[in-house]
C-alpha cells in the first residue's frame, strides 16, 4: 500500500481527497500547514507528497525546497490555484515532479499519481551503500565488503527500513508498528535486534527518547 502525505488547508477539499484516495487503496496522512508536513516527513516515510502551496507557517515551495536540500527525493505533486508561469516555474525549480491546477478532475490527479509512483518504483535504486555495507532493496540482501550477511527475518526487516531511510531518525513507535505483524511489539525486543545489527558493524545511532538512525555520524 503506497503512503501519501497530503498538505491541504481547505477542509472540504482535503476531506474529499482523503476519502477518494483511500477508496483507491492509498494510505493518506493529512496535514494542514507546512510545519506539520515537515514534522511528518521526519517521523514517517512516504511514497508521494501532494502539496498545496498557499498554506500556513511554511508554504509548499519552502517546504519542498527544504526537503530536497536535506536529500529527500520523494516524488511530489503540487496542487494549487496558482496559474501564473512564474509560480509553475518555481514549483519545478524547487524540485516538484508534477503540477496540477485547481479545480482539477480527480481522475486526472489519479492518473498523475499512478504514473509518478510507477516511475518511482521502476527507477528506485536497488542498491543502497553505507561505508563497507551495501543493501539490495529488491533482493533484500545485506553485504559487507561483497560478503553476504545472512539475517533473521525481523532483523532483515529492520535493516531494510533503516537503509530505505538512511540518515533519517525512525521513531521507535514506527518501527514497532512495522514489526507488529512479526510479533515483535516490545521496545526490549527491538533493542535486542538493534544491538545484534550493531555487532555486525552497522552504525545505528540511538536518538534518545525518539528512536534509531542509520548513517554516518
Secondary structure, DSSP 8 states (H G I E B T S, - for coil): --EEEEE---HHHHHHHHHHHHHTT-EEEEESBHHHHHHHHHH---SEEEE-SS-BSS-HHHHHHHHHHTT----EEEEES--SHHHHHHHHHTT-SEEEESS--HHHHHHHHHHHHHHHHHHS-SEEEETTEEEETTTTEEEETTEEE---HHHHHHHHHHHHTTTSEEEHHHHHHHHGGGT---HHHHHHHHHHHHHTT--EEEETTTEEEES--
